[in-house]
Amino acid sequence: MNDLCLTNTLRLLQSADQIKARLSGDFASVHGLSVNEVFLLMHLEQAPLHRLSRVELAKRMHMSASTVTRMAAPLEKIGVVARQTDERDARLAFVVLTESGLEKVHEARVTFTKQAGYIFRDRWTEEDLEQLSGLLHRLVADAPGNLT
């Protein structure tokens, strides 16, 4: 069983790398964003008031808060996110999705949906996809901020 667990873990990691590589070209050329930047925007889109603290974003994206800060800076410059301080605690800062960011994430989701269709349509039946979805959901069910 341990060998099968290792094999499946390696296959999941390789699959994730292949999918990210496939998406990165379209995201960069069509939307001017990286895959991780699109994920950041998607997390903000799903959050209440379209905002999250940098620490919460870091948890959801499995990266450090300083990496989130470095990612958010150029997104602020192009106007898709903004920085907002808490009214009661000025030490707490939020990353907020702007109207422009909301439009950008909706556009990127169209590209994402199209590419996801290309990834699965040749080799997978609807039943296969439903089974895979259930299995992957079990794998990430306790992760903070699942994207859907």
Residue pairs with C-beta under 8 A, 6 or more apart in sequence:
19 119
20 35
22 115
22 118
22 119
23 35
23 38
23 111
23 112
23 115
24 34
24 35
26 111
26 115
27 33
27 34
27 35
27 37
27 38
27 108
27 111
28 34
30 107
30 111
31 38
31 104
31 107
31 108
31 111
32 78
33 41
33 104
33 108
36 61
36 71
37 71
37 75
38 105
38 108
38 112
39 61
39 147
40 57
40 61
40 68
40 71
40 72
40 75
40 81
40 95
41 75
41 80
41 81
41 97
41 101
41 104
41 105
41 108
42 105
42 108
42 109
42 147
43 52
43 57
43 60
43 61
43 145
43 147
44 50
44 51
44 52
44 57
44 81
44 95
44 96
44 97
44 101
44 105
45 97
45 102
45 105
46 145
46 147
46 148
47 97
47 145
49 96
50 96
50 97
50 101
50 102
51 84
51 94
51 95
51 96
51 97
52 60
52 94
52 95
53 92
53 93
53 94
53 95
54 65
54 68
54 69
54 72
54 93
54 94
54 95
55 65
56 144
56 145
57 65
57 68
57 95
58 64
58 65
58 67
58 68
59 144
59 145
60 144
60 145
61 68
68 95
72 81
72 83
72 95
75 81
75 101
76 82
76 83
78 100
79 98
79 100
79 101
80 97
80 98
80 100
80 101
80 104
81 95
81 96
81 97
81 98
81 101
82 95
82 96
82 98
83 93
83 94
83 95
83 96
84 93
84 94
84 95
84 96
85 92
85 93
85 94
86 92
86 93
86 94
97 105
120 129
124 132
140 146
